[in-house]
Amino acid sequence: MTASPAAKLVPPTVTQPMPQAVDISLSLTDFVSPGHWLLWVIDKICGVNPAEWLAQQLAGDWESISKFASSLKHVSEFYTEYGKGLKEGSATMLKDWEGNAATACGTYFKDFSGAVDGQAEPIKTVADECQSVAFGSWASAKAAVSGLEALLDIALMIAIEAAASAATSWTIVGPSVGMALIMSQIGIGILKWLEILGYVGMTVSAVFAFIGLVSGLLGALHGLETQQFPKTSYDNKVI
C-alpha cells in the first residue's frame, strides 16, 4: 500500500551549499588579507561593507530560491506518490472485476495515472535547476567577494610601491624600477577586476538559462487539463 501523497507536501527547507565548517576553512585565507580588514574598517566607519554589499546584490536572496526548489521537489514527490497510488488502487479494483466496464475503467485510470506521472519529472527538473541557480549565485557571490579583497590587496601594494617610488625620486634608478613594478601590479589588478565582472556575467547567464528552461517545461505541466474526468456516474444499461 502506497503512502498518502499528501504526506510528501511537507514545509520546504533551505539546502546549504556546503557545511559551515568547510565554508569557514575555505575562507581562512581571507583573515590574512589586508583587503579583508580594510573592508572591515570601512564597515565600522561607514556602516556598510562594500564586499558584502556586492555579495547581496549578486546572490540576491538565494536562500528563498533554495526553499522554492525544495517546495517544487515536494510537489514532484506528491505527483509520483499520487500516480503510484492510482496504479495500485486500479490494480486492486480490477483484480476480480471483468467485462467491458472493467476494461473501460482500467483504460481510464491507466491514462489518468500516466497524466499524473507526467507532471513529476518536469517539476523535478525545474526544482533541480532552481537549486543549481541558488548554489551558483551563492558561489559566485563568495568568489566575487574574495576577488574584491584580492583586488584591494593589489591596490594596497601599488600604493606602497608608489609611495616608495616617490620617496626615492631623487635617485635615477628608484623611480624607473618603481614605475615598472607599479605598472605590472596595475595589469594584475585589471585582470582581477575582469575576473570579478566575469562572476557577475556568469550569474546573469545562469538566471537567463533557468528562465529559458522553465519556459520550455511549462508546456509539460498542462497534462491534467487534457485528462477527461467523468461527468456522471456509470449507467449500466443491463440493470
TIZA-503575 format. One record per residue (C-alpha): residue number from 0; residue in one letter; x, y, z. Coordinates in nm, 4 decimals. Each point is the difference from the previous one (the first is absolute). Example, Ala and Ser with C-alpha at 12.3 -4.5 7.8 and 13.67 -1.06 7.14 Angstrom:
2
ATOM  lumdren  lomar         u         v         w
ATOM        0      A    1.2300   -0.4500    0.7800
ATOM        1      S    0.1370    0.3440   -0.0660
This chain:
239
ATOM  lumdren  lomar         u         v         w
ATOM        0      M    0.0000    0.0000    0.0000
ATOM        1      T    0.1418    0.3351   -0.1045
ATOM        2      A    0.0379    0.2847    0.2481
ATOM        3      S   -0.2361    0.2958   -0.0070
ATOM        4      P    0.1092    0.2430   -0.2750
ATOM        5      A   -0.0806    0.2911    0.2325
ATOM        6      A    0.2731   -0.1234    0.2370
ATOM        7      K    0.2548    0.1162   -0.2575
ATOM        8      L   -0.1169    0.3619    0.0231
ATOM        9      V    0.2160    0.0927    0.2979
ATOM       10      P    0.1303    0.3547    0.0645
ATOM       11      P    0.2912    0.0960   -0.2281
ATOM       12      T    0.3495    0.0370    0.1397
ATOM       13      V    0.3199    0.1789   -0.1005
ATOM       14      T    0.2776   -0.2270   -0.1276
ATOM       15      Q    0.3436    0.1299    0.0948
ATOM       16      P    0.2558   -0.0028   -0.2839
ATOM       17      M    0.2625   -0.1464    0.2344
ATOM       18      P    0.0446   -0.0673    0.3731
ATOM       19      Q    0.0776    0.3144    0.1973
ATOM       20      A    0.3265   -0.1461    0.1334
ATOM       21      V    0.1239   -0.0618   -0.3549
ATOM       22      D   -0.1054    0.3499   -0.1076
ATOM       23      I    0.1939    0.1555    0.2885
ATOM       24      S    0.3101   -0.2106   -0.0681
ATOM       25      L   -0.0013    0.1039   -0.3661
ATOM       26      S   -0.0227    0.3653    0.1052
ATOM       27      L    0.2982   -0.0060    0.2373
ATOM       28      T    0.2178    0.1835   -0.2521
ATOM       29      D   -0.2345    0.2986    0.0251
ATOM       30      F    0.1139    0.0603    0.3573
ATOM       31      V    0.3586    0.0683   -0.1120
ATOM       32      S   -0.1107    0.2264   -0.2835
ATOM       33      P    0.0669    0.3732    0.0586
ATOM       34      G   -0.2907    0.0736   -0.2347
ATOM       35      H   -0.2330   -0.2055    0.2205
ATOM       36      W    0.0864    0.2089    0.3048
ATOM       37      L   -0.0141    0.3236   -0.1971
ATOM       38      L   -0.3575   -0.0868   -0.0948
ATOM       39      W   -0.0677   -0.0823    0.3659
ATOM       40      V    0.1260    0.3459    0.0994
ATOM       41      I   -0.2171    0.1633   -0.2686
ATOM       42      D   -0.2987   -0.1912    0.1370
ATOM       43      K    0.0678    0.1285    0.3519
ATOM       44      I    0.0427    0.3583   -0.1203
ATOM       45      C   -0.2673    0.0252   -0.2701
ATOM       46      G   -0.2421   -0.2676    0.1150
ATOM       47      V    0.0262   -0.2041   -0.3203
ATOM       48      N    0.2493   -0.2545   -0.1269
ATOM       49      P    0.0383    0.0484   -0.3779
ATOM       50      A    0.0882   -0.3672   -0.0503
ATOM       51      E   -0.3021   -0.1227    0.1953
ATOM       52      W   -0.2205    0.2477   -0.1873
ATOM       53      L    0.1320   -0.1400   -0.3285
ATOM       54      A   -0.0761   -0.3536    0.1180
ATOM       55      Q   -0.3576    0.0930    0.0884
ATOM       56      Q   -0.0556    0.1662   -0.3370
ATOM       57      L    0.1514   -0.2926   -0.1879
ATOM       58      A   -0.1489   -0.2949    0.1886
ATOM       59      G   -0.3304    0.1595    0.0919
ATOM       60      D   -0.2134   -0.1992    0.2406
ATOM       61      W    0.1466   -0.3367   -0.1019
ATOM       62      E   -0.1473   -0.1681    0.3088
ATOM       63      S   -0.3535    0.0788   -0.1209
ATOM       64      I    0.0901   -0.1477   -0.3392
ATOM       65      S    0.1274   -0.3131    0.1737
ATOM       66      K   -0.3182   -0.0224    0.2067
ATOM       67      F   -0.2105    0.0367   -0.3159
ATOM       68      A    0.1984   -0.2845   -0.1580
ATOM       69      S   -0.0738   -0.2117    0.3062
ATOM       70      S   -0.3743    0.0681   -0.0302
ATOM       71      L    0.0051   -0.0992   -0.3690
ATOM       72      K    0.1801   -0.3218    0.0894
ATOM       73      H   -0.2738   -0.0827    0.2504
ATOM       74      V   -0.2686    0.0671   -0.2630
ATOM       75      S    0.1813   -0.2357   -0.2374
ATOM       76      E    0.0088   -0.2671    0.2702
ATOM       77      F   -0.3720    0.0586    0.0582
ATOM       78      Y   -0.0796   -0.0686   -0.3666
ATOM       79      T    0.2225   -0.3098    0.0007
ATOM       80      E   -0.1780   -0.1402    0.3044
ATOM       81      Y   -0.3401    0.1024   -0.1412
ATOM       82      G    0.0660   -0.1843   -0.3268
ATOM       83      K    0.1264   -0.3044    0.1874
ATOM       84      G   -0.3145   -0.0024    0.2141
ATOM       85      L   -0.2237    0.0180   -0.3075
ATOM       86      K    0.1771   -0.2978   -0.1566
ATOM       87      E   -0.0141   -0.2089    0.3158
ATOM       88      G   -0.3625    0.0908    0.0679
ATOM       89      S   -0.1023   -0.0734   -0.3585
ATOM       90      A    0.1778   -0.3366    0.0055
ATOM       91      T   -0.1750   -0.0950    0.3247
ATOM       92      M   -0.3395    0.1077   -0.1359
ATOM       93      L    0.0385   -0.1920   -0.3263
ATOM       94      K    0.1391   -0.3137    0.1614
ATOM       95      D   -0.3417   -0.1679    0.0220
ATOM       96      W   -0.1929    0.2183   -0.2430
ATOM       97      E   -0.0435   -0.0962   -0.3625
ATOM       98      G   -0.2056    0.1173   -0.2949
ATOM       99      N   -0.0322    0.3041   -0.2224
ATOM      100      A   -0.0491    0.2384    0.2901
ATOM      101      A    0.3106   -0.1352    0.1712
ATOM      102      T    0.2014    0.0378   -0.3190
ATOM      103      A   -0.1208    0.3569   -0.0516
ATOM      104      C    0.0712    0.0846    0.3627
ATOM      105      G    0.3480   -0.1517   -0.0220
ATOM      106      T    0.0773    0.2020   -0.3131
ATOM      107      Y   -0.1223    0.3182    0.1647
ATOM      108      F    0.2132   -0.0403    0.3125
ATOM      109      K    0.3009   -0.1030   -0.2076
ATOM      110      D   -0.0252    0.3273   -0.1927
ATOM      111      F   -0.0680    0.1941    0.3192
ATOM      112      S    0.2998   -0.1436    0.1868
ATOM      113      G    0.2165    0.0653   -0.3065
ATOM      114      A   -0.1085    0.3648   -0.0057
ATOM      115      V    0.0807    0.0318    0.3709
ATOM      116      D    0.3396   -0.1678   -0.0414
ATOM      117      G    0.0738    0.2363   -0.2873
ATOM      118      Q   -0.0049    0.2950    0.2384
ATOM      119      A    0.2668   -0.1333    0.2352
ATOM      120      E    0.3104    0.0010   -0.2212
ATOM      121      P   -0.0341    0.3546   -0.1456
ATOM      122      I   -0.0604    0.1430    0.3472
ATOM      123      K    0.2999   -0.1910    0.1385
ATOM      124      T    0.2156    0.1328   -0.2851
ATOM      125      V   -0.1041    0.3572    0.0794
ATOM      126      A    0.0686   -0.0631    0.3710
ATOM      127      D    0.3502   -0.1322   -0.0717
ATOM      128      E    0.0828    0.2915   -0.2296
ATOM      129      C   -0.1416    0.2478    0.2514
ATOM      130      Q    0.2243   -0.1465    0.2692
ATOM      131      S    0.2966    0.0250   -0.2380
ATOM      132      V   -0.0755    0.3692   -0.0580
ATOM      133      A   -0.0148    0.0585    0.3768
ATOM      134      F    0.3334   -0.1748    0.0574
ATOM      135      G    0.1565    0.1700   -0.3018
ATOM      136      S   -0.1070    0.3437    0.1214
ATOM      137      W    0.1409   -0.0719    0.3448
ATOM      138      A    0.3301   -0.1282   -0.1412
ATOM      139      S    0.0361    0.2909   -0.2442
ATOM      140      A   -0.0607    0.2487    0.2804
ATOM      141      K    0.2632   -0.1674    0.2195
ATOM      142      A    0.2487    0.0006   -0.2874
ATOM      143      A   -0.0735    0.3650   -0.0811
ATOM      144      V    0.0566    0.1035    0.3624
ATOM      145      S    0.3307   -0.1886    0.0131
ATOM      146      G    0.0952    0.1590   -0.3309
ATOM      147      L   -0.0801    0.3472    0.1298
ATOM      148      E    0.2109   -0.0584    0.3102
ATOM      149      A    0.2868   -0.1216   -0.2202
ATOM      150      L   -0.0419    0.3100   -0.2174
ATOM      151      L    0.0304    0.2189    0.3085
ATOM      152      D    0.3146   -0.1909    0.0991
ATOM      153      I    0.1463    0.0853   -0.3401
ATOM      154      A   -0.1104    0.3639    0.0328
ATOM      155      L    0.1664    0.0282    0.3411
ATOM      156      M    0.3178   -0.1484   -0.1421
ATOM      157      I   -0.0063    0.2497   -0.2871
ATOM      158      A   -0.0498    0.2859    0.2474
ATOM      159      I    0.2983   -0.1152    0.2067
ATOM      160      E    0.2155   -0.0347   -0.3100
ATOM      161      A   -0.1088    0.3443   -0.1219
ATOM      162      A    0.0896    0.1533    0.3358
ATOM      163      A    0.3368   -0.1761   -0.0025
ATOM      164      S    0.0641    0.1165   -0.3550
ATOM      165      A   -0.0841    0.3577    0.0960
ATOM      166      A    0.2314   -0.0218    0.3001
ATOM      167      T    0.2883   -0.1023   -0.2251
ATOM      168      S   -0.0781    0.2502   -0.2746
ATOM      169      W    0.3335    0.1741    0.0601
ATOM      170      T    0.1793   -0.3057   -0.1371
ATOM      171      I    0.0128   -0.1015   -0.3637
ATOM      172      V   -0.0732   -0.3719    0.0368
ATOM      173      G   -0.2697    0.0168    0.2697
ATOM      174      P   -0.2833    0.1611   -0.1983
ATOM      175      S    0.0594   -0.2166   -0.3082
ATOM      176      V   -0.0028   -0.3268    0.1917
ATOM      177      G   -0.2949    0.1159    0.2079
ATOM      178      M   -0.2034    0.0979   -0.3052
ATOM      179      A    0.0676   -0.3369   -0.1625
ATOM      180      L   -0.1246   -0.1803    0.3102
ATOM      181      I   -0.3031    0.2272    0.0255
ATOM      182      M   -0.1010   -0.0552   -0.3632
ATOM      183      S    0.0418   -0.3739    0.0442
ATOM      184      Q   -0.2240    0.0009    0.3078
ATOM      185      I   -0.2573    0.2192   -0.1745
ATOM      186      G   -0.0159   -0.2565   -0.2804
ATOM      187      I   -0.0615   -0.2758    0.2550
ATOM      188      G   -0.2680    0.2158    0.1639
ATOM      189      I   -0.1793    0.0527   -0.3314
ATOM      190      L   -0.0068   -0.3764   -0.0610
ATOM      191      K   -0.1400   -0.0542    0.3502
ATOM      192      W   -0.2727    0.2599   -0.0630
ATOM      193      L   -0.0941   -0.1704   -0.3270
ATOM      194      E   -0.0193   -0.3264    0.1927
ATOM      195      I   -0.2460    0.1571    0.2459
ATOM      196      L   -0.2123    0.1292   -0.2877
ATOM      197      G    0.0080   -0.3518   -0.1425
ATOM      198      Y   -0.1716   -0.1337    0.3135
ATOM      199      V   -0.2785    0.2525   -0.0492
ATOM      200      G   -0.0370   -0.1056   -0.3629
ATOM      201      M   -0.0146   -0.3684    0.0920
ATOM      202      T   -0.2756    0.0645    0.2529
ATOM      203      V   -0.2087    0.1971   -0.2499
ATOM      204      S    0.0495   -0.2691   -0.2658
ATOM      205      A   -0.1043   -0.2734    0.2439
ATOM      206      V   -0.3192    0.1871    0.0896
ATOM      207      F   -0.0960    0.0518   -0.3649
ATOM      208      A    0.0758   -0.3656   -0.0765
ATOM      209      F   -0.2263   -0.1007    0.2886
ATOM      210      I   -0.2803    0.2230   -0.1291
ATOM      211      G    0.0327   -0.1587   -0.3435
ATOM      212      L   -0.0120   -0.3500    0.1464
ATOM      213      V   -0.3091    0.0740    0.2077
ATOM      214      S   -0.1752    0.1535   -0.3000
ATOM      215      G    0.0743   -0.3119   -0.2014
ATOM      216      L   -0.1369   -0.2313    0.2684
ATOM      217      L   -0.3221    0.1918    0.0619
ATOM      218      G   -0.1691   -0.1818   -0.2873
ATOM      219      A    0.0555   -0.3333    0.1720
ATOM      220      L   -0.1801    0.1204    0.3115
ATOM      221      H   -0.3424    0.0236   -0.1650
ATOM      222      G   -0.0550   -0.3739   -0.0325
ATOM      223      L   -0.2848   -0.0208    0.2527
ATOM      224      E   -0.1994    0.2589   -0.1940
ATOM      225      T   -0.0350   -0.2468   -0.2879
ATOM      226      Q   -0.1109   -0.2803    0.2295
ATOM      227      Q   -0.3757   -0.0570   -0.0319
ATOM      228      F   -0.1693   -0.0453    0.3352
ATOM      229      P   -0.3337   -0.1859    0.0301
ATOM      230      K   -0.2942    0.2385   -0.0159
ATOM      231      T   -0.2628   -0.2512    0.1221
ATOM      232      S   -0.0107   -0.3314    0.1831
ATOM      233      Y    0.0250   -0.3248   -0.1977
ATOM      234      D   -0.3320   -0.1043   -0.1539
ATOM      235      N   -0.0280   -0.3774   -0.0394
ATOM      236      K   -0.2505   -0.0591   -0.2811
ATOM      237      V   -0.0516   -0.3623    0.1036
ATOM      238      I   -0.1410    0.0842    0.3409
